[in-house]
Amino acid sequence: MHRAPRSGCPINAAVEVLGDSWAMLVLRDVMFGNRRYFRELLLGSEEGIASNILSSRLKQLTAAGLLTREDAHRGQRAMYSLTEAGIQVLPIMVALGNWGLAYRDGSQRLRVRAELLRDGGPKLVAEMMDELRELHLGIPRPDPIAPPPSQRLQAAYDNAMCVNVAM
């Protein structure tokens, strides 16, 4: 159930859902880390999200229609998946990453994926969205033979980690 925004302004409507930094970081971890369970999101957070904040943001993102929650059966954990609306946040994430690359400092290990997405341009972003649709919505990628973009992002990250260790 979507709550009505405070005004009819589309920027305001988007900011009410996406303007919270924790909400964006949860979406980032679902998109780029394929973290789909509460515990994975909690323990995998670079920024150290608190469990009560994570719980609140997962409920908020589900209510806003960006995530779905597959209720757990006895002995299983609940799994979160991106909706099409959630997948459509990817270009916004890339734009934020591009701005961060240009105007903020950060560690190379955490910048490398954003650099690859920037350098890959709209084609790589579209391929990533196709991969997210396959993972979260069950829609096969148009080119199932090509390596998924997440493998390229992970390889770039792994390479950056090796370079940092060697230094």
N, CA, C and O of each residue as an XYZ file, in Angstrom:
668
protein
N       0.845     -1.180      0.000
C       0.000      0.000      0.000
C       0.887      1.239      0.000
O       1.696      1.443      0.905
N       0.721      2.052     -1.024
C       1.541      3.259     -1.156
C       0.866      4.408     -0.409
O      -0.343      4.618     -0.507
N       1.676      5.132      0.328
C       1.198      6.318      1.002
C       1.252      7.480      0.020
O       2.197      7.580     -0.762
N       0.273      8.345      0.047
C       0.257      9.501     -0.856
C       1.390     10.453     -0.476
O       1.606     10.717      0.707
N       2.118     10.973     -1.477
C       3.192     11.932     -1.176
C       2.621     13.241     -0.632
O       1.435     13.534     -0.785
N       3.489     14.010     -0.001
C       3.070     15.290      0.590
C       2.612     16.299     -0.443
O       1.805     17.182     -0.154
N       3.141     16.158     -1.663
C       2.730     17.070     -2.729
C       2.673     16.287     -4.034
O       3.054     15.117     -4.088
N       2.201     16.935     -5.067
C       2.119     16.304     -6.377
C       3.418     16.366     -7.160
O       3.467     15.905     -8.300
N       4.458     16.918     -6.583
C       5.749     17.053     -7.262
C       6.406     15.680     -7.403
O       6.589     14.987     -6.402
N       6.765     15.271     -8.623
C       7.387     13.958     -8.794
C       8.739     13.823     -8.090
O       9.103     12.728     -7.662
N       9.482     14.919     -7.966
C      10.766     14.864     -7.250
C      10.502     14.586     -5.781
O      11.174     13.751     -5.175
N       9.535     15.277     -5.206
C       9.171     15.032     -3.817
C       8.717     13.592     -3.624
O       9.123     12.941     -2.660
N       7.881     13.086     -4.527
C       7.373     11.725     -4.406
C       8.525     10.721     -4.407
O       8.514      9.766     -3.630
N       9.511     10.928     -5.267
C      10.664     10.032     -5.323
C      11.527     10.166     -4.079
O      11.980      9.164     -3.525
N      11.758     11.401     -3.635
C      12.601     11.630     -2.461
C      11.962     11.040     -1.201
O      12.677     10.591     -0.305
N      10.647     11.036     -1.120
C       9.991     10.452      0.055
C      10.293      8.963      0.178
O      10.318      8.427      1.286
N      10.523      8.293     -0.943
C      10.852      6.867     -0.909
C      12.359      6.648     -0.923
O      12.869      5.822     -0.166
N      13.078      7.377     -1.775
C      14.493      7.125     -2.006
C      15.429      8.088     -1.286
O      16.644      7.893     -1.320
N      14.908      9.107     -0.647
C      15.746     10.156     -0.072
C      16.443      9.773      1.222
O      17.313     10.504      1.695
N      16.079      8.653      1.793
C      16.709      8.197      3.025
C      17.963      7.395      2.668
O      17.895      6.462      1.867
N      19.095      7.751      3.253
C      20.345      7.084      2.877
C      20.309      5.587      3.183
O      20.849      4.794      2.412
N      19.691      5.188      4.280
C      19.640      3.756      4.593
C      18.821      3.000      3.555
O      19.184      1.886      3.177
N      17.731      3.581      3.091
C      16.907      2.916      2.070
C      17.726      2.692      0.808
O      17.662      1.614      0.216
N      18.484      3.678      0.393
C      19.307      3.544     -0.814
C      20.406      2.496     -0.615
O      20.723      1.744     -1.536
N      20.983      2.449      0.588
C      22.040      1.484      0.840
C      21.498      0.055      0.898
O      22.177     -0.882      0.480
N      20.290     -0.113      1.411
C      19.656     -1.435      1.397
C      19.425     -1.861     -0.050
O      19.737     -2.993     -0.422
N      18.880     -0.961     -0.866
C      18.677     -1.283     -2.282
C      20.005     -1.588     -2.968
O      20.086     -2.512     -3.777
N      21.037     -0.824     -2.655
C      22.376     -1.077     -3.231
C      22.842     -2.488     -2.906
O      23.347     -3.200     -3.774
N      22.671     -2.888     -1.647
C      23.146     -4.206     -1.236
C      22.326     -5.334     -1.857
O      22.858     -6.413     -2.119
N      21.037     -5.096     -2.094
C      20.218     -6.096     -2.778
C      20.647     -6.169     -4.242
O      20.784     -7.261     -4.794
N      20.860     -5.010     -4.876
C      21.214     -4.964     -6.298
C      22.609     -5.494     -6.579
O      22.788     -6.357     -7.438
N      23.587     -4.986     -5.865
C      24.973     -5.270     -6.196
C      25.583     -6.391     -5.376
O      26.572     -6.996     -5.789
N      25.006     -6.671     -4.221
C      25.541     -7.733     -3.374
C      24.694     -8.988     -3.394
O      25.048    -10.000     -2.789
N      23.564     -8.919     -4.099
C      22.586    -10.009     -4.137
C      22.268    -10.512     -2.727
O      22.101    -11.710     -2.500
N      22.188     -9.567     -1.789
C      21.807     -9.906     -0.418
C      20.289     -9.825     -0.352
O      19.711     -8.760     -0.568
N      19.644    -10.947     -0.055
C      18.195    -10.993     -0.144
C      17.532    -11.397      1.166
O      16.306    -11.468      1.252
N      18.331    -11.655      2.166
C      17.809    -12.062      3.465
C      18.254    -11.055      4.514
O      19.309    -10.432      4.391
N      17.435    -10.908      5.546
C      17.697     -9.925      6.600
C      19.121    -10.060      7.136
O      19.856     -9.075      7.202
N      19.508    -11.267      7.514
C      20.827    -11.472      8.119
C      21.958    -11.100      7.162
O      22.950    -10.505      7.583
N      21.821    -11.444      5.880
C      22.837    -11.074      4.884
C      22.957     -9.557      4.784
O      24.061     -9.017      4.708
N      21.820     -8.879      4.784
C      21.833     -7.423      4.684
C      22.437     -6.797      5.937
O      23.173     -5.815      5.852
N      22.129     -7.360      7.081
C      22.631     -6.831      8.347
C      24.139     -7.021      8.463
O      24.867     -6.075      8.762
N      24.606     -8.244      8.226
C      26.025     -8.548      8.414
C      26.896     -8.053      7.265
O      28.091     -7.823      7.451
N      26.310     -7.885      6.076
C      27.093     -7.458      4.916
C      27.165     -5.959      4.730
O      27.804     -5.489      3.789
N      26.536     -5.204      5.591
C      26.503     -3.750      5.448
C      27.869     -3.136      5.732
O      28.383     -3.249      6.844
N      28.455     -2.488      4.730
C      29.724     -1.764      4.892
C      29.582     -0.682      5.960
O      30.519     -0.388      6.702
N      28.386     -0.099      6.019
C      28.159      1.063      6.878
C      27.669      0.694      8.271
O      27.526      1.571      9.123
N      27.411     -0.585      8.520
C      27.016     -1.025      9.855
C      25.595     -0.656     10.238
O      25.378     -0.069     11.298
N      24.635     -0.984      9.408
C      23.238     -0.668      9.693
C      22.768     -1.429     10.938
O      23.097     -2.601     11.118
N      22.010     -0.761     11.776
C      21.434     -1.383     12.981
C      20.226     -2.228     12.571
O      19.551     -1.915     11.589
N      19.958     -3.282     13.312
C      18.881     -4.206     12.947
C      17.513     -3.527     12.926
O      16.689     -3.839     12.066
N      17.255     -2.608     13.855
C      15.954     -1.925     13.864
C      15.794     -1.002     12.655
O      14.692     -0.864     12.124
N      16.880     -0.373     12.221
C      16.847      0.492     11.038
C      16.630     -0.363      9.794
O      15.824     -0.011      8.932
N      17.340     -1.475      9.695
C      17.187     -2.373      8.553
C      15.754     -2.881      8.470
O      15.157     -2.879      7.394
N      15.212     -3.307      9.571
C      13.832     -3.800      9.593
C      12.863     -2.728      9.112
O      11.966     -3.004      8.315
N      13.047     -1.513      9.597
C      12.196     -0.392      9.209
C      12.301     -0.100      7.715
O      11.286      0.120      7.053
N      13.528     -0.096      7.177
C      13.706      0.225      5.768
C      13.171     -0.878      4.863
O      12.617     -0.588      3.803
N      13.325     -2.128      5.261
C      12.765     -3.218      4.460
C      11.241     -3.097      4.401
O      10.641     -3.306      3.347
N      10.623     -2.763      5.521
C       9.164     -2.567      5.534
C       8.786     -1.382      4.656
O       7.813     -1.455      3.905
N       9.544     -0.291      4.742
C       9.284      0.918      3.950
C       9.411      0.629      2.456
O       8.550      1.029      1.672
N      10.475     -0.060      2.061
C      10.712     -0.348      0.644
C       9.689     -1.344      0.095
O       9.326     -1.284     -1.080
N       9.235     -2.246      0.936
C       8.185     -3.184      0.536
C       6.863     -2.447      0.374
O       6.151     -2.649     -0.609
N       6.539     -1.596      1.334
C       5.289     -0.821      1.266
C       5.279      0.114      0.058
O       4.226      0.374     -0.524
N       6.454      0.617     -0.315
C       6.555      1.535     -1.454
C       6.558      0.795     -2.791
O       6.515      1.427     -3.846
N       6.607     -0.531     -2.756
C       6.555     -1.302     -3.991
C       7.893     -1.495     -4.683
O       7.923     -1.848     -5.862
N       9.004     -1.272     -3.983
C      10.328     -1.475     -4.574
C      10.873     -2.870     -4.291
O      11.709     -3.382     -5.035
N      10.397     -3.476     -3.217
C      10.773     -4.837     -2.856
C       9.518     -5.659     -2.610
O       8.462     -5.118     -2.283
N       9.644     -6.959     -2.770
C       8.611     -7.877     -2.301
C       9.253     -8.746     -1.237
O      10.467     -8.954     -1.224
N       8.418     -9.246     -0.351
C       8.891    -10.127      0.716
C       8.192    -11.459      0.561
O       6.968    -11.557      0.653
N       8.990    -12.480      0.325
C       8.446    -13.826      0.245
C       8.463    -14.387      1.651
O       9.523    -14.652      2.218
N       7.284    -14.563      2.201
C       7.198    -15.030      3.583
C       7.823    -16.403      3.732
O       7.686    -17.282      2.881
N       8.502    -16.544      4.829
C       9.207    -17.786      5.104
C       8.236    -18.867      5.558
O       7.264    -18.599      6.264
N       8.516    -20.064      5.144
C       7.801    -21.226      5.658
C       8.527    -21.688      6.911
O       9.635    -21.232      7.193
N       7.934    -22.554      7.632
C       8.538    -23.041      8.870
C       9.988    -23.474      8.624
O      10.264    -24.279      7.735
N      10.901    -22.929      9.419
C      12.305    -23.277      9.309
C      13.059    -22.544      8.214
O      14.247    -22.797      8.014
N      12.396    -21.640      7.498
C      13.062    -20.886      6.436
C      13.030    -19.396      6.765
O      12.267    -18.939      7.616
N      13.874    -18.668      6.069
C      13.940    -17.218      6.252
C      13.149    -16.524      5.151
O      12.984    -17.058      4.055
N      12.664    -15.325      5.460
C      11.970    -14.518      4.450
C      13.000    -13.985      3.455
O      14.105    -13.594      3.831
N      12.613    -13.978      2.182
C      13.514    -13.507      1.127
C      12.912    -12.258      0.480
O      11.709    -12.195      0.224
N      13.766    -11.271      0.222
C      13.356    -10.036     -0.429
C      13.801    -10.061     -1.878
O      14.890    -10.534     -2.202
N      12.935     -9.540     -2.749
C      13.243     -9.442     -4.173
C      12.895     -8.052     -4.662
O      11.972     -7.414     -4.155
N      13.640     -7.589     -5.650
C      13.336     -6.314     -6.285
C      12.098     -6.470     -7.160
O      11.892     -7.518     -7.771
N      11.288     -5.440     -7.218
C      10.201     -5.361     -8.183
C      10.743     -4.622     -9.404
O      11.889     -4.174     -9.396
N       9.937     -4.491    -10.444
C      10.375     -3.696    -11.602
C      10.656     -2.255    -11.175
O      11.616     -1.644    -11.645
N       9.825     -1.713    -10.291
C      10.068     -0.346     -9.793
C      11.412     -0.271     -9.070
O      12.133      0.716     -9.210
N      11.754     -1.300     -8.303
C      13.050     -1.338     -7.631
C      14.201     -1.436     -8.612
O      15.231     -0.785     -8.437
N      14.030     -2.246     -9.640
C      15.072     -2.388    -10.663
C      15.282     -1.063    -11.394
O      16.404     -0.745    -11.785
N      14.224     -0.298    -11.579
C      14.324      0.991    -12.261
C      15.101      2.028    -11.444
O      15.397      3.111    -11.948
N      15.431      1.710    -10.197
C      16.261      2.600     -9.377
C      17.733      2.483     -9.774
O      18.528      3.364     -9.449
N      18.106      1.409    -10.472
C      19.515      1.211    -10.834
C      20.133      2.419    -11.537
O      21.212      2.846    -11.128
N      19.512      2.996    -12.575
C      20.139      4.173    -13.198
C      20.324      5.347    -12.220
O      21.265      6.128    -12.359
N      19.440      5.464    -11.251
C      19.590      6.509    -10.225
C      20.824      6.203     -9.376
O      21.609      7.099     -9.065
N      20.989      4.937     -9.005
C      22.168      4.513     -8.240
C      23.452      4.823     -9.016
O      24.427      5.325     -8.457
N      23.430      4.512    -10.317
C      24.606      4.771    -11.153
C      24.889      6.273    -11.205
O      26.044      6.690    -11.115
N      23.846      7.081    -11.350
C      24.032      8.541    -11.368
C      24.605      9.031    -10.037
O      25.496      9.880    -10.022
N      24.104      8.509     -8.933
C      24.660      8.884     -7.623
C      26.121      8.448     -7.520
O      26.964      9.193     -7.021
N      26.412      7.236     -7.995
C      27.796      6.762     -7.988
C      28.707      7.630     -8.832
O      29.838      7.913     -8.438
N      28.221      8.056     -9.993
C      29.022      8.932    -10.860
C      29.312     10.256    -10.178
O      30.427     10.772    -10.257
N      28.307     10.806     -9.506
C      28.515     12.056     -8.781
C      29.531     11.839     -7.664
O      30.433     12.655     -7.475
N      29.384     10.739     -6.924
C      30.325     10.435     -5.850
C      31.745     10.247     -6.356
O      32.701     10.686     -5.717
N      31.884      9.594     -7.509
C      33.217      9.426     -8.095
C      33.850     10.773     -8.433
O      35.047     10.974     -8.227
N      33.047     11.687     -8.948
C      33.562     12.983     -9.387
C      33.848     13.941     -8.232
O      34.775     14.748     -8.307
N      33.051     13.853     -7.162
C      33.116     14.914     -6.149
C      33.411     14.458     -4.728
O      33.461     15.290     -3.822
N      33.605     13.171     -4.507
C      33.889     12.684     -3.161
C      35.039     11.699     -3.192
O      35.238     10.985     -4.175
N      35.794     11.669     -2.103
C      36.867     10.695     -1.970
C      36.271      9.357     -1.533
O      35.153      9.293     -1.022
N      37.024      8.322     -1.741
C      36.611      7.000     -1.294
C      37.718      6.008     -1.564
O      38.697      6.318     -2.243
N      37.557      4.818     -1.029
C      38.591      3.800     -1.229
C      38.446      3.193     -2.618
O      37.335      3.044     -3.127
N      39.564      2.849     -3.219
C      39.549      2.271     -4.560
C      38.744      0.982     -4.578
O      38.041      0.709     -5.551
N      38.831      0.204     -3.544
C      38.118     -1.071     -3.498
C      36.618     -0.866     -3.598
O      35.917     -1.710     -4.157
N      36.115      0.232     -3.072
C      34.677      0.492     -3.120
C      34.276      1.350     -4.315
O      33.091      1.444     -4.635
N      35.242      1.974     -4.974
C      34.953      2.812     -6.136
C      34.967      2.030     -7.454
O      34.374      2.464     -8.442
N      35.637      0.892     -7.467
C      35.908      0.201     -8.723
C      34.629     -0.223     -9.455
O      34.575     -0.123    -10.681
N      33.620     -0.685     -8.753
C      32.382     -1.101     -9.428
C      31.658      0.105    -10.019
O      31.113      0.034    -11.120
N      31.657      1.211     -9.277
C      31.021      2.430     -9.795
C      31.754      2.916    -11.039
O      31.131      3.395    -11.986
N      33.074      2.793    -11.032
C      33.855      3.190    -12.212
C      33.511      2.308    -13.409
O      33.364      2.805    -14.525
N      33.382      1.017    -13.182
C      33.036      0.103    -14.271
C      31.652      0.428    -14.825
O      31.463      0.439    -16.041
N      30.686      0.692    -13.954
C      29.343      1.057    -14.413
C      29.365      2.383    -15.175
O      28.692      2.529    -16.195
N      30.136      3.341    -14.677
C      30.270      4.620    -15.379
C      30.855      4.405    -16.758
O      30.326      4.901    -17.753
N      31.953      3.660    -16.816
C      32.654      3.462    -18.077
C      31.868      2.575    -19.048
O      32.001      2.711    -20.264
N      31.055      1.673    -18.511
C      30.243      0.793    -19.353
C      29.050      1.483    -19.966
O      28.471      0.998    -20.937
N      28.681      2.623    -19.397
C      27.603      3.438    -19.945
C      26.234      2.777    -19.911
O      26.022      1.792    -19.204
N      25.308      3.333    -20.688
C      23.924      2.839    -20.686
C      23.790      1.364    -21.068
O      22.882      0.682    -20.592
N      24.683      0.871    -21.919
C      24.599     -0.541    -22.335
C      24.819     -1.463    -21.138
O      24.069     -2.422    -20.957
N      25.826     -1.189    -20.324
C      26.100     -2.016    -19.157
C      24.977     -1.896    -18.129
O      24.596     -2.884    -17.501
N      24.455     -0.695    -17.961
C      23.337     -0.502    -17.022
C      22.128     -1.314    -17.483
O      21.467     -1.956    -16.667
N      21.838     -1.291    -18.775
C      20.709     -2.071    -19.311
C      20.941     -3.571    -19.110
O      20.010     -4.301    -18.769
N      22.169     -4.031    -19.319
C      22.490     -5.441    -19.104
C      22.328     -5.813    -17.627
O      21.841     -6.896    -17.301
N      22.738     -4.912    -16.747
C      22.596     -5.150    -15.312
C      21.120     -5.228    -14.930
O      20.726     -6.065    -14.118
N      20.314     -4.359    -15.515
C      18.875     -4.388    -15.232
C      18.270     -5.706    -15.718
O      17.408     -6.281    -15.053
N      18.723     -6.181    -16.875
C      18.251     -7.480    -17.375
C      18.639     -8.607    -16.414
O      17.848     -9.516    -16.162
N      19.854     -8.538    -15.886
C      20.284     -9.560    -14.929
C      19.439     -9.502    -13.653
O      19.059    -10.539    -13.109
N      19.150     -8.298    -13.183
C      18.302     -8.159    -11.988
C      16.901     -8.707    -12.246
O      16.305     -9.330    -11.366
N      16.377     -8.479    -13.440
C      15.055     -9.033    -13.787
C      15.088    -10.560    -13.751
O      14.137    -11.205    -13.307
N      16.195    -11.123    -14.223
C      16.311    -12.579    -14.208
C      16.372    -13.098    -12.764
O      15.676    -14.051    -12.414
N      17.201    -12.473    -11.940
C      17.379    -12.921    -10.557
C      16.138    -12.715     -9.696
O      15.794    -13.571     -8.881
N      15.471    -11.586     -9.875
C      14.397    -11.208     -8.953
C      12.992    -11.453     -9.490
O      12.059    -11.668     -8.717
N      12.841    -11.420    -10.805
C      11.506    -11.562    -11.394
C      11.358    -12.838    -12.218
O      10.258    -13.176    -12.653
N      12.475    -13.550    -12.432
C      12.419    -14.785    -13.205
C      12.300    -14.584    -14.704
O      11.922    -15.506    -15.427
N      12.622    -13.382    -15.177
C      12.569    -13.087    -16.618
C      13.957    -13.348    -17.204
O      14.916    -12.675    -16.826
N      14.084    -14.311    -18.119
C      15.416    -14.628    -18.665
C      16.065    -13.420    -19.348
O      15.395    -12.590    -19.963
N      17.384    -13.354    -19.219
C      18.138    -12.298    -19.902
C      18.034    -12.498    -21.404
O      17.958    -13.636    -21.866
N      18.029    -11.411    -22.181
C      17.953    -11.531    -23.638
C      19.112    -12.337    -24.231
O      18.936    -13.050    -25.220
N      20.299    -12.221    -23.621
C      21.470    -12.955    -24.109
C      22.001    -13.828    -22.974
O      22.935    -13.439    -22.273
N      21.401    -15.016    -22.793
C      21.799    -15.850    -21.653
C      23.202    -16.444    -21.774
O      23.743    -16.956    -20.794
N      23.792    -16.380    -22.964
C      25.129    -16.946    -23.170
C      26.209    -15.985    -22.667
O      27.242    -16.420    -22.157
N      25.969    -14.688    -22.810
C      26.952    -13.687    -22.366
C      27.098    -13.759    -20.846
O      26.120    -13.990    -20.136
N      28.328    -13.559    -20.346
C      28.501    -13.554    -18.891
C      27.664    -12.422    -18.270
O      27.615    -11.318    -18.813
N      27.023    -12.692    -17.159
C      26.227    -11.622    -16.539
C      27.120    -10.478    -16.070
O      28.269    -10.696    -15.686
N      26.587     -9.256    -16.103
C      27.390     -8.088    -15.698
C      27.925     -8.196    -14.269
O      28.999     -7.671    -13.973
N      27.193     -8.866    -13.386
C      27.655     -8.990    -12.002
C      29.006     -9.696    -11.946
O      29.809     -9.409    -11.058
N      29.273    -10.608    -12.871
C      30.581    -11.270    -12.908
C      31.682    -10.276    -13.258
O      32.779    -10.335    -12.701
N      31.386     -9.359    -14.188
C      32.384     -8.332    -14.542
C      32.625     -7.393    -13.367
O      33.763     -7.009    -13.098
N      31.555     -7.024    -12.668
C      31.698     -6.145    -11.504
C      32.501     -6.842    -10.402
O      33.368     -6.232     -9.776
N      32.206     -8.119    -10.173
C      32.931     -8.865     -9.140
C      34.392     -9.041     -9.518
O      35.267     -8.931     -8.659
N      34.671     -9.315    -10.790
C      36.059     -9.470    -11.244
C      36.832     -8.162    -11.061
O      37.990     -8.180    -10.642
N      36.204     -7.041    -11.369
C      36.861     -5.742    -11.180
C      37.149     -5.503     -9.699
O      38.216     -5.007     -9.337
N      36.193     -5.857     -8.853
C      36.372     -5.713     -7.403
C      37.506     -6.620     -6.916
O      38.385     -6.185     -6.173
N      37.472     -7.892     -7.348
C      38.519     -8.847     -6.935
C      39.892     -8.370     -7.390
O      40.865     -8.482     -6.644
N      39.979     -7.841     -8.605
C      41.245     -7.324     -9.117
C      41.727     -6.145     -8.281
O      42.914     -6.045     -7.972
N      40.818     -5.260     -7.918
C      41.179     -4.114     -7.076
C      41.669     -4.578     -5.710
O      42.591     -3.992     -5.143
N      41.054     -5.624     -5.188
C      41.472     -6.161     -3.895
C      42.892     -6.735     -3.989
O      43.697     -6.558     -3.074
N      43.196     -7.422     -5.096
C      44.543     -7.990     -5.289
C      45.588     -6.892     -5.411
O      46.688     -7.015     -4.872
N      45.251     -5.827     -6.112
C      46.155     -4.690     -6.280
C      46.408     -4.029     -4.926
O      47.544     -3.686     -4.600
N      45.333     -3.850     -4.133
C      45.482     -3.227     -2.811
C      46.326     -4.090     -1.869
O      47.100     -3.559     -1.073
N      46.183     -5.408     -1.954
C      46.960     -6.306     -1.106
C      48.434     -6.262     -1.504
O      49.315     -6.332     -0.647
N      48.696     -6.146     -2.801
C      50.075     -6.124     -3.296
C      50.790     -4.840     -2.916
O      52.019     -4.811     -2.858
N      50.042     -3.783     -2.657
C      50.677     -2.487     -2.354
C      51.181     -2.435     -0.953
O      51.741     -1.421     -0.535
